[in-house]
Amino acid sequence: FKTPTDTSKPKYYVLDMFPYPSGAGLHVGHPEGYTATDIIARYKRMNGFNVLHPMGWDAFGLPAEQYAVKTGTHPKITTEKNVNKFREQLQAIGFSYDWDREINTTDPDYFKWTQWIFLKLFERGLAYEDEVAVNWCPELGTVLANEE
């Protein structure tokens, strides 16, 4: 699927949470979550909408790092291998993603903008250092995100 550029149609944006390519392949939870959004994307297309339904990879972070440690392989190697495997599996299932819009958080053309926006937030006092309670993992020796 490709997102058309026909400006006469109403636009609709369907975004899934990008998977962490931190394992040897998809698990049952991936297609379970992606099926509903794919149904919505297809329904909207059938009803005349220009639907942007991209896919990407949340490839930085603790899950990818821990998978690399577990396998004894450099994170760049495991991430590239896992992204390729995940993409292959998602395409085999037949989800209607616009693969021309695929993003990867490890791509310098992507993360330069996340760094830029963080600096803007910091300059405006919206990102700052503070002493607050955190989710500390003694086994990993690091702070965990609230989602972890």
C-alpha positions as CSV (number, residue, x, y, z in Angstrom):
1,F,0.0,0.0,0.0
2,K,1.1,3.5,-0.7
3,T,-0.4,6.7,0.7
4,P,-1.9,8.6,-2.3
5,T,-1.2,12.3,-2.7
6,D,-4.7,13.1,-3.9
7,T,-5.5,16.3,-1.9
8,S,-9.2,16.2,-2.8
9,K,-9.8,13.3,-0.4
10,P,-10.0,13.7,3.4
11,K,-7.0,12.6,5.3
12,Y,-6.9,9.9,8.0
13,Y,-3.8,8.9,10.1
14,V,-3.5,5.4,11.7
15,L,-0.5,4.9,13.9
16,D,0.5,1.7,15.7
17,M,3.0,1.6,18.5
18,F,6.3,0.8,16.8
19,P,7.7,-2.5,17.9
20,Y,10.9,-2.9,19.7
21,P,13.0,-5.2,17.4
22,S,14.4,-6.9,20.5
23,G,13.7,-10.5,19.8
24,A,14.2,-13.1,17.1
25,G,10.8,-12.3,15.6
26,L,7.2,-11.3,16.3
27,H,5.1,-12.8,19.1
28,V,1.4,-13.2,19.1
29,G,0.8,-9.8,20.7
30,H,2.2,-8.0,17.7
31,P,-0.4,-9.1,15.2
32,E,-3.1,-9.1,17.8
33,G,-2.6,-5.3,18.3
34,Y,-2.0,-4.5,14.7
35,T,-5.0,-6.2,13.3
36,A,-7.5,-3.7,14.7
37,T,-5.7,-0.7,13.3
38,D,-5.3,-2.4,9.9
39,I,-9.0,-3.0,9.8
40,I,-9.6,0.7,10.5
41,A,-7.1,1.8,7.8
42,R,-8.7,-0.5,5.2
43,Y,-12.2,0.6,6.2
44,K,-11.2,4.3,5.8
45,R,-9.6,3.6,2.4
46,M,-12.8,1.9,1.3
47,N,-14.7,5.0,2.3
48,G,-12.6,7.4,0.2
49,F,-10.0,8.6,2.7
50,N,-6.3,9.1,2.0
51,V,-4.9,6.9,4.8
52,L,-1.4,7.3,6.1
53,H,-0.6,4.0,7.9
54,P,3.2,3.9,8.5
55,M,5.3,1.4,10.3
56,G,8.6,1.9,12.1
57,W,10.9,0.5,14.7
58,D,11.5,1.7,18.2
59,A,15.0,0.4,18.1
60,F,16.8,2.4,20.8
61,G,16.4,1.5,24.4
62,L,16.6,-1.2,27.0
63,P,14.8,-4.0,25.1
64,A,17.2,-3.8,22.2
65,E,20.2,-3.4,24.5
66,Q,19.2,-6.4,26.6
67,Y,18.7,-8.6,23.6
68,A,22.2,-7.7,22.3
69,V,23.7,-8.5,25.8
70,K,21.7,-11.8,25.9
71,T,23.0,-12.9,22.5
72,G,26.5,-11.5,22.9
73,T,26.2,-9.5,19.7
74,H,26.7,-5.8,19.0
75,P,23.3,-3.9,19.2
76,K,23.7,-2.5,15.7
77,I,23.9,-6.0,14.3
78,T,21.1,-7.5,16.3
79,T,18.8,-4.5,15.6
80,E,19.4,-4.6,11.9
81,K,18.8,-8.4,11.8
82,N,15.7,-8.1,13.9
83,V,14.2,-5.2,12.0
84,N,14.6,-7.2,8.8
85,K,12.9,-10.3,10.3
86,F,10.1,-8.3,11.8
87,R,9.5,-6.5,8.5
88,E,9.5,-9.8,6.6
89,Q,7.0,-11.3,9.1
90,L,4.6,-8.2,9.0
91,Q,4.7,-8.2,5.2
92,A,3.9,-11.9,5.1
93,I,0.9,-11.4,7.3
94,G,-0.3,-8.8,4.8
95,F,-0.9,-5.7,6.9
96,S,-1.5,-2.6,4.8
97,Y,1.4,-0.4,6.0
98,D,2.9,2.2,3.7
99,W,6.4,0.7,3.6
100,D,7.7,3.8,1.7
101,R,7.1,5.7,5.0
102,E,9.0,3.3,7.2
103,I,11.1,4.9,10.0
104,N,13.7,3.6,12.4
105,T,14.7,5.4,15.5
106,T,18.4,4.5,14.9
107,D,18.4,6.4,11.6
108,P,20.5,9.6,12.0
109,D,17.9,11.4,9.8
110,Y,15.3,10.5,12.4
111,F,17.1,10.9,15.7
112,K,18.6,14.3,14.8
113,W,15.1,15.7,15.1
114,T,14.3,14.0,18.4
115,Q,17.6,15.5,19.7
116,W,16.7,18.9,18.2
117,I,13.2,18.9,19.8
118,F,14.7,17.8,23.2
119,L,17.2,20.8,23.1
120,K,14.3,23.2,22.3
121,L,12.3,21.8,25.3
122,F,15.4,22.1,27.5
123,E,16.0,25.7,26.3
124,R,12.5,26.6,27.3
125,G,12.7,24.9,30.7
126,L,10.3,22.1,29.8
127,A,13.0,19.5,30.2
128,Y,15.1,19.7,33.3
129,E,17.1,17.8,35.9
130,D,15.4,17.0,39.2
131,E,15.6,14.7,42.1
132,V,12.5,12.5,41.9
133,A,11.5,9.0,42.6
134,V,12.3,6.6,39.7
135,N,11.7,3.0,38.8
136,W,15.2,1.6,39.5
137,C,16.1,-1.9,38.4
138,P,18.9,-3.2,40.6
139,E,19.5,-6.2,38.3
140,L,20.2,-4.0,35.3
141,G,21.6,-1.1,37.3
142,T,19.4,1.5,35.5
143,V,16.2,3.5,35.6
144,L,13.2,1.9,33.8
145,A,10.7,3.9,31.9
146,N,7.2,3.9,33.4
147,E,6.0,1.7,30.6
148,E,8.6,-1.0,31.5
